[in-house]
Amino acid sequence: MFKLLLISTCLIAVAFSAPRRPTGDEYRAELVAAGLSTSAVDGIMKISEEAYISFSKYGKSPNFQDTIEAVTKLIFNLEDFIKTQSKEDQTKYAAYCEKKREEYKN
């Protein structure tokens, strides 16, 4: 339960308070540098890409409800995916999220 809360909080922090958002390649490089396996990184990137594409259906000015729906779906999809990965990847991803959370606090 704590991991779920930690990951959710991390993703929400990333989604709403990023001072400078990384490009896709930079995000991939961060995940690789965090020590995640290639399959975990590929899965996270695929889910993120699908979320980006599906968010475009809301147009240039999504309302609050649309945004919450899209972010919630992204969070749940990432959580479900991470649960299917090795314990090592789960631990490294949680550490990555905690690091990002600390970055966004400052």
Secondary structure as GFF3:
##gff-version 3
##sequence-region A 1 106
A	DSSP	alpha_helix	2	17	.	.	.	ID=ss1
A	DSSP	alpha_helix	24	33	.	.	.	ID=ss2
A	DSSP	alpha_helix	38	55	.	.	.	ID=ss3
A	DSSP	three_ten_helix	56	58	.	.	.	ID=ss4
A	DSSP	alpha_helix	64	83	.	.	.	ID=ss5
A	DSSP	alpha_helix	87	105	.	.	.	ID=ss6
###
